[in-house]
Amino acid sequence: MEDIRGIEKREETQGLVVWAVAMRPGKRRALPEEEAGRMKEPLEQMKARIRAKAEPLFHIIENLFRHKKLRCKGLAKNTAQLFALFGLVNLLIAKRRLLAFDSPIAS
C-alpha cells in the first residue's frame, strides 16, 4: 500500500476500505519511466483533478463559514447542516461569477 498520509496505520481502518488518494506531486514525479509508471500516471492525474475541484469548496466552508468541526448532534442534523453549507457555497461561487461579468474590462 502506498503512503496514504497515515490512514493505513489506524486500527479501525484495517481491511475495511481500499483508499484511492491521489499521490503527492513529488511521488508522482518520481514514478518510474517504465510501463508501470506510465500506466499509473493517468489514474493519478484523474484523482488529482477531482480533488482540485472539491478542495476549494471545503476551504470556503472551513475558513469563510468557520465550520471546522462537527458537533455530536446526530447524523441527520449534521447532514442537514452540511447540505445547507454546501448550498451556501454554491450561491457564493455563483455570485462571484456573476459579479465578475459586471466588472468593467480594462483596456
Residue, then its C-alpha position, 0 to 999 in steps of 0.5 A: m500500500e502506498d503512503i496514504r498520509g497515515i490512514e493505513k496505520r489506524e486500527e479501525t481502518q484495517g481491511l475495511v476500505v481500499w483508499a484511492v488518494a491521489m499521490r503527492p506531486g513529488k511521488r508522482r514525479a518520481l514514478p518510474e519511466e517504465e510501463a508501470g509508471r506510465m500506466k499509473e500516471p493517468l489514474e493519478q492525474m484523474k484523482a488529482r483533478i477531482r480533488a482540485k475541484a472539491e478542495p476549494l469548496f471545503h476551504i470556503i466552508e472551513n475558513l469563510f463559514r468557520h465550520k471546522k468541526l462537527r458537533c455530536k448532534g446526530l447524523a441527520k442534523n449534521t447532514a442537514q447542516l452540511f447540505a445547507l453549507f454546501g448550498l451556501v457555497n454554491l450561491l457564493i461561487a455563483k455570485r462571484r461569477l456573476l459579479a465578475f461579468d459586471s466588472p468593467i474590462a480594462s483596456 
